[in-house]
Amino acid sequence: MTARPERVSRTTSLTGEIVARHTATYAFETSGRVAEVAVDVGAKVKAGDLLASLDPVQQRADVSAAEAAVASARARARQASGAFERQKALFERGYTTRGDFDDAEKALSSATSAVDTAVANLETARTNLENTVLRADANGVVTSRSVDPGQVVSAAQTAFGFAEDGPRDAVFDIQEQLLIGEGKAPPIRVSLVGDPSVETTGTVREVSPLISPETGTVRIKVGLDAVPPRMSLGSAVVGMSTETEPGSAIVLPWTSLMADGGKTAVWTVEKGTNAARLTPVTVGYYESATIIVKDGIEAGDRVVTQGSQLVRPGQVLDLVSMDGDEGAGS
């Protein structure tokens, strides 16, 4: 065939899944025994909905004890205040010593500090009581559950996984080679595996800096421009991108590919003599039935595409016409 430059494009297709862009984990901020679990995996919840609760017996007892401590501290503070006022009046008239006055002032200061401490402890106890109830703080879907009624949990132990409503991403594990290049990533067309008619578009918004040691792939996240209702969390999707190469390139069938000293080459036919010559080429990339030649072949060069393994250097080839083009025969 006679090499002619063509406008070429490369389409990449990979399978991934739909995930939430914003995820979270819920945990109790206090320890205790789980009394109730109100939701399960897959449940859709709204902000403020009950997820789970702890048995509040211990926390209620702590609140009662803290309230009693506040009352006691305030009583001692009132007593210290009265004693200070009496010492102050006596000191101003000269009926008491400076030492007794200073002792009364220190006792009042200590009693006031004790009140502040008791009030702070009461607020902490009330907060712990409130924290026995775990509620959603946004609309979304429960993605995992790791607590059961009767289970004793500690503070900050993960209870639920949560995916917030809102933007969605399509996640793909791709070969590292697909990231090599200087151009901007093209738009990605995303469609359901089960129903390709359900589709949307997106752009690459995040590329993992690490390569998976198990698969040798890199994880990317494609931010979806719009999310069809049927494209729910966990849906299997196919992502396709088409990259158009700048300018044009020589496209040859894979049957023309040979090797010369371990490097890629093709048989070309010299004009005038029709002698075969093994010409080194640089392949831009490979497709299923063709190769895209980056360098080594010019427009107008004649390339052997059939029977390449039978050709020898310098062999004179007979040219036959094939669909208006010239091809090499044996």
ABEGO torsion letter per residue (X at the ends): XBBBBBBBBBBBBBBBBBBBABBBBBBBABBEBBABBABBBGBBBBBGBBABBBBAAAAAAAAAAAAAAAAAAAAAAAAAAAAAAAAAAAAAAGABBAAAAAAAAAAAAAAAAAAAAAAAAAAAAAAAAAAABBBBABBEBBABBABBBGBBBBBGBBABBBBBBEBBBBBBBBBAAAABEABBBBBBBBBBAABAABBBBBBBABBBABBBAAAGBBBBBBBBABBBAABBBGBBBBBBBBBBBBEBBBBBBAAABBBBGGBBBBBBBBBGAGBBBBBBBBBABBBAABBBBABGBBBGBBBBABGAAABBBGBBBBBBBBGGBBBBBX
